[in-house]
Amino acid sequence: MTTPAEIAEQLRGASFLDGFTDAHLWKLSRHVTPQPLQPDETIFAEGDVRQRFAILISGAVAIEKSADGRTTRLITLGAGEAIGEGLLLDDSNHGTTARVIMPGTAMVLTRAQLDDIIREAPQLYAALVARAARSISARLRRADATLVGRGRALGFGGHRTRTERDLLGERDVPFEALYGIQTLRALENFPITGIPLREFPVLIEALAAVKEAAAHTNHELGLLHQTHTEVIVRATREIRAGRHHEHFLVDMIQGGAGTSTNMNANEVIANRALELLNQPRGAYDVLSPNDHVNLSQSTNDVYPTAIRIALHKSLSGLRAELARLADAFAAKGTEFAPLLKMGRTQMQDAVPMTLGQEFHAFANTLREDVERLAEAQLLIREMNLGATAIGTGINAPPGYADLVATHLAQVAEVPVLTAPDLVEATSDTGAFVQLSGVMKRTATKLSKICNDLRLLSSGPRAGFGEINLPAMQPGSSIMPGKVNPVIPEVVNQVCFDVIGGDVTVTMAAEAGQLQLNAFEPVIAYRLLRGIDMLRNACLVLRERCVVGITANADRMRHFVEHSIGIVTALVPVIGYAQASEVAKVALHSGRGVFEIVLERGLLTRDQLDEILNPAAMTAPRTVTQDKSAAPASTM
């Protein structure tokens, strides 16, 4: 049994207690209890009542935070660091989860033991509180940088590192990082957009799905040991569940045709698998990113396959949101069906229609693109996994391509198809160009609709003013009472970005040479980002604009009754020339069409009431010329 003297000696090496006097260490040793830590053990869970404070003597513990069904590893704590020190400060529940990732030992202080310290050694308690406050402050700064995506230097509080080796030599990698040396080099080489892979969880999960399918396939073909298969699969499933994404840090735009992204995935999976084997990170002689996680694969088939899986899943979300937006327009179309207004062509009065017809047209044009996106989604399912470097399948065993496709369809839940010509599929990016074109079409239509909404709501008194958009925020820092159409405006800008992105995708696809396109990173970035933005734009437009639109019926009817455009309905009865003359007189005199036609004796009032009934002019009808109508006046 460990004596207080032995415990005090172990506590002396803890960085959390640096500067503590021997007296404090001796008193603390009489209250804490040594406790072994087992891999995957939960020390405390998010939402639990605070009951324990611990100082790690050995091993490693991950502090995790869950949000929107995803778990992010905020920080990894190692020997000498404290866990659950919030117990020293207040009675609130835990806001994070502490999970053991490497076996070790901790000195644990329970709430009851803490109460004893408060009574018996208040100066020791004060020292612990001061150290806890400082530790929590530093940890929050690191966690905040992780959560908001600003990036951070991964490492223990003591800035410990581990040494890894690759083709170019040795480098020190942050000790707690699940990534390795090749990812480290990519972080240094590609500080381009500042948008790391972690900002696209659907792509990370797709990469993990490919790696899991490959592990199953390699095991079934006798290439991968059962133990290695199990830990690789477990690591990939954790990633697909949202864990460890904070270690996917390479920039979305990178040289190397996606090699850095593939190696980021290989290294994270390998190091997490090593943790599951109770081995230190970087022990690649036990389990290697290249020899085990990347077995029978190449970046050139893994990366494009993962992109396609990610796009397929993302498109399902975009199509669903676009359909909901179309339904919202259709609902407004039904609501506005009885409301007459003037239709316009080339910004000039045309002929009457209903506001419902206008909104139903918005709905139907968007529904068309739900189907066009579905067609593009079908093309995205074809993959080249099993092609390895250029499509010949070098270093992959016979039968690998067919078997890995079967596993991938099950793991990713996407009905993938293996391309009939893997050499062609490895160099071809036509499906990406097709998808980008459909996205541009969708964005163009959506932007046009937003233009119309802004025009129809313009004013409110000096413009069209036919509809009212929901007021979202004050519109001016200088003009009181002004409210701008900010939701259609932001959707317009999203559409501009997607339309511009189509040019990028086109140029990147065209620039590929020979057996590989090296520019798929920017294609993936533009397509995935564009889909996300369009989906979000559809959601915002529906929830914060369309569902709240109201109509100004009296204003619309006023425009109809005073428009020269209704004279078009007279053409089949009195002829184009007579109708043009009536329109000309009405325009210059400001008088109504009714009055001029009756004055000239062209038609009777009953005939006019029937022909110029605005409701009758919003649908097809047969009108014949009245041969008995009086000839035109020569006035």
Secondary structure, 3 states (H helix, E strand, C coil): CCCHHHHHHHHHCCHHHCCCCHHHHHHHHCCCEEEEECCCCEEECCCCCCCEEEEEEEEEEEEEEEECCEEEEEEEECCCCEECHHHHCCCCCCCCEEEEEEEEEEEEEEHHHHHHHHHHCHHHHHHHHHHHHHHHHHHHHHHHHHHCCCCCCCCCCCCCEEEEEECCEEEEEECCCCCCHHHHHHHHHCCCCCCEHHHCHHHHHHHHHHHHHHHHHHHHCCCCCHHHHHHHHHHHHHHHCCCCHHHCCCECCCCCCCHHHHHHHHHHHHHHHHHHCCCCCCCCCCCCHHHHHCCCCCHHHHHHHHHHHHHHHHHHHHHHHHHHHHHHHHHHHHHCCCCEEEEEECCEEEEEEEHHHHHHHHHHHHHHHHHHHHHHHHHHCEECCCCCCCCCCCCCCCCHHHHHHHHHHHHHCCCCEECCCHHHHHHCCHHHHHHHHHHHHHHHHHHHHHHHHHHHCCCCCCCCCCEECCCCCCCCCCCCCCCCCHHHHHHHHHHHHHHHHHHHHHHHHHCCECCECCCHHHHHHHHHHHHHHHHHHHHHHHHHCHHHCEECHHHHHHHHHCCHHHHHHHHHHHCHHHHHHHHHHHHHHCCCHHHHHHHCCCCCHHHHHHHCCHHHHHCCCCCCCCCCCCCCCCC
